[in-house]
Amino acid sequence: MLGFFDTPETTLPVIFALLMGASILVYVILDGFDLGVGVLIPFAEDTEKDRMIASIGPFWDANETWLVLAIGLLLVAFPAAHGMILTTLYLPVAVMLFGLILRGVAFEFRGKTATMRGKRQWNGSFFIGSLMASLSQGYMLGLYVMGLETTTMTIAFAMLTALCLTGAYAFIGATWLLMKTEDVLQLKSVRWAKLGLVGIILGFAGISAATPLVSDRIFDKWFSLPEFAFLLPLPLLSMGLIVALWVSLRHLPDAVDRWCWIPFALTCVLFTLGFFGMAYSFYPYVVPDQMTIYEAASAPESLVIILAGACVVLPIIIAYSALAFIIFRGKATDLSYD
């Protein structure tokens, strides 16, 4: 471990891999819940949809900043890997970007229309954009896990992962609504969360089973001794969190609505554990079994300059994201576009 920090050639790629990984994790959690709310829009009544949009209104555009940061770090710190990954994933990336643009347009224009018909059309567009972004991200995850190979089997697995990640986003979106809403919509959120938990279980099980089978190297990292004994708490903790989520959902909402934040917090921890498992599996490769972070990294002189910029930008992103969550804490209020 200490060898990572011997020279700039080994230190800087690890630092940027950590920064990029943290950005992806934060994006999946933060934009995951507002994509999930968008996916759940069709299952709510017209009178409830404004409150659902209001629950994510102050956060959704800032949440997408983390995706920009992650892709930017991949481009400037690991340009060779950026080219290889995006070449393979060009089509799903295009679908994701179109979906994110459609969501932004729908969010703004649904408040400008004067008719219920127009609002319903923009609500449908918001749902379609959220669904496109969620499915394409899940598809990209599946292909990445399968080593960016495009065969019938890997495409089928990527499609399954697309459905599971969309279900996981819907789940974390439901736990967000459980925390931010009240009354009938809150009760619906509990039901949605119970159904979405199925997507969480299938997604974690599928990726956990497939990842070691893709590569002998990954299989050995997980199932060789003593690594197996050290890593065993990770899946056990994940299963414990899933059980805790199910138990908490069965007892919510409570009379005083004091514990409504617990499912969302547990889901954030569960997503973090899953991310750590994947990071451990693929390290030191940024392109699975093809290119390591050291081979893909830019020159150390360039990385030093980029790191200085990141040290300025990252605290600003963290600060305004935290400020938004502090200012708009508590239950969502009526939606206003003024």
C-alpha positions, 0 to 999 in steps of 0.5 A: 500500500505504501508503494502507491506513494513512492513517486508522482507516477504512482501517487497521482493516478491513485489520487485521481482514481479516488476523486473520480470514484468519489464523484461517481458514487456521489452522483449515483446517490444524489442524481439517483434519487431525483432520477428515481422520482422521475421514474415514479411520476406516472404512478402518482395522481396529478395533484401529487406530481407537483409535490414530487417535483418540488421535492427535487427542484432545489437539488436536481441540476446541482446533483448532475454537476457530479457527473460532469466532474467525474467525466471531466476527471476521466477525460483529463486524468485518464485520456486513453481510458476515456477514449476506449470507454466512450468509444464502446459506450457511445450510443448509451452515452448519447441516450443518457445525455438526450434523457438528461436534456429532456428532463431539464426542458420538461422541468422548466416548461411544465411550469410555464404551461397554462393547461392541465393537458400541457402539464401532463405532456411535460410530466410524461416527458420528464418521466421519459427523460428520467427513464432514458437516463436510468436505463442507459446508465444501467446498460453502461454499468452492465457492459463495463462489468462484462469488460466492455465486450459486446456479445449476445451474452454481455448485451443481455446482461447489460439489459438486465442491469439496466432494469435493475439499476432503474429499479434501484433508482426508483427505490432510492427515489421512493425513500427520498419521497418518504422523507420529504412528503406527507400523508397519502403520497408518503404512504404511496412512497412506502409501497413503491419502496417495497417494490423497488427493494426487489430491484436492489436485491436482483441488481446486487445479486446479479453484479456480485455473481457476474463480476468474479466470473468475468475475470479469473483475477477478480475471482482470486481477489474475492475467493482466495485466502485470506482475502475471503475472510477479510471481505466476508463482512462486506456482503454480510453487511449488505444483506443486513442493510437490506433486512433493516430496510425491509423492517423499517419500511414495514413500520413507516411512516410512524405516528410522529414521522420522526424516523422517515429519514432512516430508509434513505440513509440506509440506502446511501450506505448500501450503495456505498458498500456496493461501490466499494465492492466494485472498486476493489474488484476492478482496481487497478484497472480503469478499463477492466483487464485491459488498461490500468490507471497507471497506463491510462494516466496523463503525464505527472506534470499535467496531473499536478496542474489538474489536481491544483484546479480540482482542489479549488473546484471540489470544495466549491461543489461540496459547499453549494451542494451542502448549502442546498440541502441545509436550506431546503431541509424538511418536508417539500412545500408547494412548487413555485417557479417564481 
